[in-house]
Amino acid sequence: MRQVFTSTLLRDFPYIYLILFFCLWSDSPRLLIAADGPNILLAISDDQSWPHTSCYGAKQLATPAFDRVASTGVVFQNAFVASPGCSPSRAALLTGLHTWQLREAGTHGSSFPAELTVFPDLLERAGYFIGYTGKGWGPGNWEVSGRQRNPAGPAFSTIRQRETPKGINPRDYAANFAHFLDTNKDKQPFFFWYGAQEPHRPYSAGIGIEQGKQPEQVEVPSFLPDHPVVRSDLLDYYAEIEWFDSHLGRMLQLLEQRGELENTLVIVTSDNGMPFPRAKANCYEHGIHVPLAISWPAQIPSGRSVTDLVGFVDLTATILEAAGITSPPQHSVHSGRSLLALLKSERAGRIEENRTAVYSARERHSSSRYQNWTYPQRAIRTADFLLIRNFRPDRWPAGDPQKFDMPGVLGPMHAAYHDIDACPTQTLLVEQREEPGIERYFHLAVAKRPAVELFDIQADPSCLVNLADHPDFQEQRNDLLQQLETCLRETGDPRILDGGEVFETYPRYSAIREFPAPPPAARSVKE
């Protein structure tokens, strides 16, 4: 018994010392600050890759609100999420920590440990009026850890629209924001989290074409087949991005009418990449590279495009510094660095030369494998390269191909792959997987991957040519592997320190599918 306890204590040591700091921080007088900082509006779409705003040049897509924030502030060309899945990415943003430091919250659909400090709570203690509408942190179960509310703050989500397009969430995000502002009777500086549920699937198939969008003008990513089904699916995705943007536009107009826009820090981004095969739930470019625009008319010079590498943990530090709050001790050497000096600069392009890399990771996404197993990845992205380490290359990256339809009844082969959101594009890939024009893309989406992948992002932004074993790129491979491992060790990643089996034990608070057992060689070492 003593041996088991000692092993557990060593495994959890990084978390234990963090918890002790949280306890000390919760009573810290440094939080008793006069709240004279800016208002803060954080707008997060649900599943949107970086090229997909009109500001970035996407055709058949109009995002005037995002473009307004970009033109009155700064648009970022290289912004990256902490994880290519919703709940771990949002947890990293809320805490300013990498996902491997978040215990259960580092996996999808799990719980959110109460010991983790989140920035909305810090803002509230400093005198901010806080709230959110739509999707805060999730999916998952925050109540089970003893939290009294969603980590994003109190919900303002009761107002709904009478009519919305088919497939669109009926919640009136902008009206809920107006209600939030009206509730702020003491006129405190405010923080509001606008979490749209668009463009998350499912979509109303064909809605993009019904709205007049032209499929022949869509730019199809190179990792997807150029097929009418895919083009239509992309236009449906565009239609939902525009819905998110329309509510953001109403919020900006409301702030302008109330005289609040000048002193409001507005941050617009997404939680992970587009919900298509080889994008969302993957550490490839279209899974982790997201749009980002930030404005604060009173403080930030406008009309600039910045190429510095920035991550979600940098946004956490930025919000806290703008509000005049010292970052809590949980923020380690590799946690985020505030963007405030960069934002207040009058320069464009590359501004801070020491922003040389960002990191991303995934563990479990959906219930997609035998015994709810994960697909662990860690990634480092520099200005020129993306390196991904796949810790379990024996597992299927898109989920097991076959599942039980009911107890004892095995469904057909290729009817699973549940780490890909169900969609017309996935159906096309599966049903026509043996067709000459489809077969390659099917395998790109679902085939097993090597332990290390390396991509020249400038030449190959779709991440199609793995250079990890190419003799001309061994120096880059080895340097990036070393940088990645150094970061993971310094920040206490269990995957590096003890194999990471703890991630396989965290419960999922959502539907659990059943899959056939894989061959013994592919099973967990601690099953």
C-alpha positions in Angstrom: 0.0 0.0 0.0 2.8 2.4 0.9 4.4 1.8 -2.5 1.2 2.6 -4.4 0.7 5.8 -2.4 4.3 6.9 -3.0 3.9 6.3 -6.7 0.7 8.3 -6.8 2.2 11.2 -4.8 5.2 11.4 -7.2 2.9 11.3 -10.2 0.7 14.1 -8.9 3.5 16.2 -7.4 3.2 19.0 -9.9 -0.5 19.3 -9.2 0.0 19.2 -5.4 2.3 22.2 -5.4 0.0 24.1 -7.7 -2.9 23.4 -5.4 -1.0 24.8 -2.4 -0.2 28.0 -4.4 -3.9 28.3 -5.3 -4.9 28.1 -1.7 -2.5 30.9 -0.8 -3.5 33.0 -3.8 -7.2 32.8 -3.0 -6.6 35.0 0.1 -4.0 37.2 -1.4 -4.5 40.9 -0.8 -3.1 41.6 -4.2 -6.5 40.9 -5.6 -8.1 43.7 -3.7 -7.5 46.2 -6.5 -9.6 49.2 -7.5 -11.1 48.0 -10.8 -10.3 50.9 -13.1 -9.2 48.8 -16.0 -11.0 48.6 -19.4 -14.2 46.7 -20.1 -13.4 43.4 -21.8 -15.5 41.6 -24.4 -14.1 38.1 -25.4 -15.9 36.6 -28.4 -15.2 33.0 -29.2 -16.6 31.1 -32.2 -16.9 27.3 -32.0 -14.7 25.5 -34.5 -13.2 28.1 -37.0 -9.9 27.9 -38.7 -7.7 31.0 -39.3 -8.3 31.6 -43.0 -12.1 31.8 -42.7 -12.9 35.5 -42.3 -13.2 38.1 -45.1 -10.3 40.0 -43.4 -8.0 37.0 -44.1 -9.2 36.8 -47.7 -11.8 34.0 -47.7 -14.2 34.2 -50.7 -17.9 33.7 -50.3 -17.6 34.7 -46.6 -18.5 38.1 -45.1 -17.4 38.9 -41.6 -17.8 42.7 -41.2 -17.7 42.7 -37.4 -14.4 40.7 -37.2 -13.0 43.0 -39.9 -14.1 46.0 -37.9 -12.2 44.8 -34.8 -9.1 44.1 -37.0 -9.2 47.5 -38.7 -9.6 49.4 -35.5 -7.0 47.3 -33.7 -4.6 44.5 -34.6 -5.2 41.3 -36.7 -2.9 38.4 -35.9 -1.6 36.1 -38.6 -0.2 33.4 -36.3 -2.6 32.7 -33.4 -2.8 29.2 -32.0 -5.0 27.4 -29.6 -3.7 25.2 -26.7 -5.7 22.2 -28.0 -7.7 21.3 -31.2 -10.7 20.4 -29.1 -13.3 22.6 -27.3 -13.2 22.0 -23.6 -9.4 21.6 -23.1 -8.7 24.6 -25.3 -11.2 26.7 -23.3 -9.8 25.4 -20.0 -6.3 26.6 -21.1 -7.6 30.0 -22.0 -9.4 30.3 -18.6 -6.4 29.3 -16.6 -3.4 30.4 -18.7 -2.0 26.9 -18.4 -1.1 24.3 -21.0 -3.6 21.5 -21.3 -1.3 18.9 -19.8 -1.2 20.9 -16.6 -5.0 20.9 -16.2 -5.6 17.3 -15.0 -9.1 16.3 -15.9 -9.8 19.6 -17.7 -7.0 18.7 -20.2 -9.3 16.1 -21.7 -12.5 16.6 -23.6 -15.9 16.2 -21.9 -14.4 15.7 -18.4 -14.5 17.7 -15.2 -12.9 21.0 -14.2 -10.9 20.8 -10.9 -12.1 23.4 -8.5 -8.4 24.1 -7.5 -7.7 25.6 -10.9 -7.9 29.4 -10.8 -9.7 31.0 -13.7 -9.3 34.6 -14.8 -13.0 35.5 -14.7 -12.9 34.8 -10.9 -9.8 37.0 -10.6 -11.5 39.8 -12.5 -14.6 39.6 -10.3 -12.5 39.8 -7.1 -10.9 42.9 -8.5 -14.2 44.6 -9.0 -15.3 43.6 -12.4 -18.9 42.7 -13.3 -18.7 39.4 -15.2 -20.9 37.1 -17.2 -21.2 34.9 -20.3 -23.7 33.9 -22.9 -23.9 30.8 -25.1 -21.1 28.3 -24.6 -18.7 29.0 -21.7 -16.4 26.1 -20.7 -17.6 22.9 -22.1 -18.5 20.2 -22.9 -18.0 18.6 -19.6 -19.2 18.6 -16.0 -18.0 21.5 -13.8 -20.4 20.7 -11.0 -18.9 17.4 -10.0 -15.7 19.1 -8.8 -17.7 21.3 -6.4 -17.8 24.5 -8.6 -20.9 26.6 -8.1 -21.0 27.9 -11.7 -19.4 27.6 -15.1 -15.7 28.6 -15.0 -16.6 31.4 -17.5 -18.8 33.1 -14.9 -22.6 33.6 -14.4 -24.8 32.7 -17.3 -26.8 35.3 -19.3 -28.5 33.0 -21.8 -32.2 33.1 -21.3 -33.2 35.4 -24.2 -34.0 33.5 -27.4 -34.9 34.5 -30.9 -38.3 33.6 -32.2 -37.0 32.5 -35.6 -33.6 31.4 -36.7 -32.3 29.6 -39.7 -32.5 25.8 -39.5 -29.5 24.4 -37.6 -28.7 27.7 -35.8 -28.9 27.9 -32.1 -32.0 30.0 -31.1 -30.2 31.8 -28.3 -30.0 35.6 -28.9 -26.4 36.2 -27.9 -26.5 40.0 -28.5 -29.8 40.5 -26.6 -28.3 38.6 -23.7 -25.3 40.9 -23.8 -27.7 43.9 -23.6 -29.4 42.3 -20.6 -26.0 41.8 -19.0 -25.1 45.4 -19.5 -28.5 46.5 -18.0 -27.9 44.3 -15.0 -24.6 46.1 -14.2 -26.4 48.7 -12.0 -23.3 49.9 -10.4 -21.5 50.6 -13.7 -18.5 48.5 -12.8 -16.0 47.7 -15.5 -17.2 44.5 -17.1 -15.9 41.3 -18.6 -18.3 39.4 -20.9 -17.6 36.1 -22.6 -19.6 35.7 -25.8 -19.4 32.0 -26.7 -21.3 31.3 -29.8 -22.2 27.7 -30.6 -21.6 28.4 -34.3 -20.0 27.1 -36.5 -20.1 23.9 -34.5 -22.0 21.1 -36.3 -24.6 19.9 -37.1 -25.5 22.2 -40.1 -28.6 22.5 -42.1 -27.3 20.8 -45.3 -27.3 23.2 -48.2 -28.0 26.4 -46.2 -25.0 28.1 -47.7 -26.1 27.6 -51.3 -29.7 28.6 -50.3 -28.3 31.9 -49.1 -26.8 32.6 -52.5 -23.2 31.5 -51.9 -21.4 30.2 -55.0 -19.8 26.8 -54.6 -17.4 27.2 -57.5 -15.7 30.1 -55.7 -14.9 28.2 -52.5 -11.3 27.4 -51.8 -11.1 23.8 -50.9 -8.3 22.9 -48.4 -5.7 20.6 -50.0 -6.4 17.8 -47.4 -10.0 17.5 -48.6 -11.3 16.3 -52.0 -12.5 18.9 -54.5 -16.0 17.6 -54.7 -19.5 19.2 -54.8 -20.4 17.7 -51.4 -17.3 19.2 -49.8 -17.9 22.6 -51.4 -21.5 22.7 -50.2 -20.4 21.6 -46.7 -17.8 24.4 -46.6 -20.5 27.0 -47.6 -22.7 25.7 -44.7 -19.8 26.2 -42.4 -19.3 29.7 -43.8 -23.0 30.5 -43.2 -22.6 29.7 -39.5 -19.5 31.8 -39.2 -21.5 34.7 -40.5 -24.2 34.1 -37.8 -21.5 34.3 -35.1 -20.2 37.5 -36.7 -23.6 39.1 -37.0 -24.1 38.9 -33.2 -20.7 40.3 -32.6 -21.6 43.2 -34.9 -24.7 43.9 -32.8 -22.6 43.9 -29.6 -20.1 46.3 -31.0 -22.9 48.6 -32.1 -24.5 48.4 -28.7 -21.2 49.4 -27.0 -20.8 52.3 -29.4 -24.3 53.5 -28.7 -23.7 53.4 -24.9 -20.3 55.2 -25.2 -18.4 52.2 -24.0 -16.5 51.0 -27.1 -13.6 53.3 -26.8 -12.5 51.8 -23.5 -13.4 48.2 -24.2 -10.7 45.6 -25.0 -12.4 43.4 -27.6 -10.8 40.0 -28.4 -12.3 37.8 -31.2 -11.0 34.3 -31.8 -12.1 30.6 -31.9 -11.6 27.7 -29.6 -10.1 25.3 -32.3 -10.1 24.7 -36.0 -12.8 23.8 -38.6 -15.0 20.7 -38.0 -13.8 18.7 -40.9 -11.6 15.6 -41.3 -7.9 16.3 -40.5 -8.7 19.6 -39.0 -10.6 19.8 -35.6 -9.3 17.3 -33.1 -5.9 17.2 -34.9 -2.7 19.2 -34.2 -2.3 20.0 -37.8 -2.4 23.6 -39.0 -6.2 23.7 -39.7 -6.8 22.2 -36.2 -4.8 24.7 -34.1 -4.4 27.9 -36.1 -7.3 30.2 -35.5 -8.4 33.8 -36.3 -7.5 36.5 -33.8 -8.3 40.3 -33.8 -7.9 42.6 -30.8 -9.0 46.2 -30.5 -9.0 48.8 -27.7 -9.5 52.2 -29.3 -8.3 54.1 -26.3 -5.0 52.3 -26.1 -4.2 50.3 -29.2 -3.0 51.9 -32.5 -5.2 50.7 -35.3 -4.9 49.0 -38.7 -2.0 46.7 -38.0 -1.2 43.2 -39.1 1.1 41.3 -36.7 3.0 38.0 -37.5 4.3 37.2 -34.1 3.4 33.7 -32.8 0.8 33.9 -30.1 -1.2 31.3 -28.1 -4.3 31.1 -26.0 -2.2 31.2 -22.8 -0.9 34.6 -24.0 -4.5 35.9 -24.1 -5.0 35.0 -20.4 -1.9 37.0 -19.4 -3.0 39.9 -21.6 -6.4 40.2 -20.0 -5.0 40.1 -16.5 -2.4 42.7 -17.3 -4.9 45.0 -19.0 -7.1 44.8 -15.8 -4.1 45.5 -13.6 -4.0 42.0 -12.0 -0.8 40.2 -11.3 -0.8 36.7 -12.8 -1.4 34.0 -10.2 1.5 31.7 -9.2 0.1 28.8 -11.2 1.6 30.5 -14.3 5.0 28.8 -15.0 8.0 29.8 -17.1 6.2 28.4 -20.2 2.8 29.8 -19.5 1.6 32.8 -21.5 3.2 36.2 -21.9 1.0 39.3 -22.2 0.5 40.8 -25.6 -0.1 44.3 -24.2 3.2 45.8 -25.1 2.9 44.4 -28.6 -0.6 45.7 -28.9 0.4 49.2 -27.8 3.3 49.3 -30.2 2.8 51.2 -33.5 4.8 48.6 -35.4 3.4 45.9 -37.7 4.8 42.5 -38.9 7.1 40.8 -36.5 7.4 42.8 -33.3 8.8 40.7 -30.5 11.6 38.5 -31.7 11.6 36.3 -28.7 8.2 34.9 -29.5 9.7 31.9 -31.3 7.3 29.0 -30.6 3.9 28.1 -29.4 2.7 24.7 -28.1 -0.5 22.7 -28.5 -1.7 19.3 -27.3 -4.5 16.8 -27.3 -5.5 13.8 -25.3 -9.1 12.4 -25.5 -11.5 14.0 -27.8 -14.8 12.2 -28.2 -15.6 8.6 -27.0 -13.8 7.1 -30.0 -11.8 4.1 -28.8 -11.8 1.0 -26.8 -12.2 1.8 -23.0 -12.4 5.5 -23.9 -8.7 5.7 -24.7 -7.0 8.9 -25.8 -4.9 9.8 -28.8 -2.1 11.8 -27.1 -0.3 14.4 -29.2 2.1 17.3 -28.4 3.0 19.9 -30.9 5.4 22.8 -31.3 4.9 25.4 -34.0 7.6 27.9 -35.0 7.5 30.5 -37.8 8.6 27.9 -40.4 7.8 24.4 -39.0 5.2 22.4 -37.2 6.4 19.3 -35.3 3.9 16.8 -33.8 4.8 14.0 -31.5 2.2 11.1 -31.5 2.7 9.2 -28.3 0.5 6.3 -29.3 1.0 5.7 -33.1 -0.5 2.3 -32.7 -4.0 3.9 -32.2 -6.3 5.2 -34.8 -6.1 9.1 -34.9 -9.7 9.6 -36.0 -11.0 6.9 -33.6 -11.5 3.2 -34.0 -13.1 2.3 -37.3 -15.6 -0.1 -35.9 -18.0 -0.1 -32.8 -20.7 -2.0 -31.2 -24.1 -0.8 -32.4 -25.7 -2.5 -29.4 -24.3 -4.9 -26.8 -22.8 -7.9 -28.6 -23.7 -6.6 -32.0 -20.7 -5.3 -33.9 -21.4 -2.6 -36.5 -19.9 -2.4 -40.0 -16.3 -1.6 -40.6 -15.6 2.2 -41.2 -18.9 3.2 -39.5 -17.2 4.8 -36.5 -14.2 7.3 -36.6 -15.9 9.4 -34.0 -13.1 11.9 -33.5 -14.4 13.4 -36.8 -17.6 15.3 -36.4 -20.4 13.6 -38.3 -20.9 15.5 -41.6 -21.5 15.2 -45.3 -17.7 15.4 -45.9 -17.0 12.4 -43.6 -19.8 10.4 -45.2 -18.3 11.1 -48.6 -14.9 9.9 -47.5 -16.2 6.7 -46.0 -18.7 5.7 -48.6 -16.5 6.4 -51.6 -13.2 5.5 -49.9 -12.2 3.2 -52.8 -12.8 5.7 -55.5 -9.7 7.1 -57.2 -10.5 10.7 -56.4 -11.4 10.0 -52.8 -9.2 7.2 -51.5 -6.1 9.4 -50.8 -8.2 11.8 -48.7 -9.9 9.0 -46.7 -6.5 7.7 -45.7 -5.2 11.2 -44.8 -8.1 11.5 -42.4 -8.1 8.1 -40.7 -4.9 6.2 -41.3 -2.4 5.6 -38.4 0.4 8.1 -38.2 4.1 7.8 -37.3 5.5 8.8 -33.9 6.9 12.1 -35.3 5.6 14.4 -38.0 7.4 17.4 -39.3 5.9 19.9 -41.8 7.4 22.9 -43.6 4.5 25.3 -43.0 5.6 27.9 -45.5 5.6 25.4 -48.3 3.0 23.0 -47.0 0.3 24.7 -44.9 -2.1 21.8 -45.3 0.4 19.4 -43.6 0.5 16.8 -46.3 4.3 16.0 -46.7 5.9 14.6 -43.5 9.6 15.5 -43.5 10.4 13.8 -40.2 12.5 11.1 -41.9 13.9 13.3 -44.7 17.7 13.5 -44.5 17.7 17.3 -45.3 15.5 18.1 -42.2 17.1 16.1 -39.4 18.6 19.2 -37.8 15.2 20.9 -37.6 13.5 17.7 -36.4 16.0 17.1 -33.6 16.0 20.8 -32.5 12.2 20.9 -32.3 12.0 17.6 -30.5 14.4 19.0 -27.9 12.6 22.3 -27.5 9.3 20.4 -27.1 10.6 18.0 -24.5 12.3 20.8 -22.6 9.0 22.7 -22.4 7.0 19.5 -21.4 9.5 18.6 -18.7 9.7 22.1 -17.2 5.9 22.3 -17.1 5.4 18.8 -15.6 3.7 17.0 -18.5 2.8 13.4 -17.3 3.3 12.1 -20.8 7.0 12.9 -20.5 7.5 12.3 -16.8 5.8 8.9 -16.3 4.1 7.8 -19.5 0.9 9.8 -19.0 -1.4 6.9 -18.1 -3.3 9.2 -15.7 -4.9 10.8 -18.8 -6.5 7.4 -19.6 -8.2 7.3 -16.2 -10.2 10.6 -16.3 -13.9 10.0 -16.6 -16.0 11.4 -19.5 -19.3 13.0 -18.6 -21.1 12.3 -21.8 -22.2 9.4 -24.0 -19.8 6.4 -23.9 -19.5 4.2 -27.0 -18.4 0.6 -26.9 -15.6 -0.6 -29.2 -14.0 -4.1 -29.8 -10.8 -4.7 -28.0 -7.7 -4.1 -30.1 -4.8 -6.6 -30.4 -2.9 -7.0 -27.1 0.1 -5.1 -28.5 -2.0 -2.0 -28.9 -3.4 -2.0 -25.4 -2.6 0.3 -22.5 0.4 -0.8 -20.5 -1.6 -0.3 -17.3 -4.9 -1.7 -18.5 
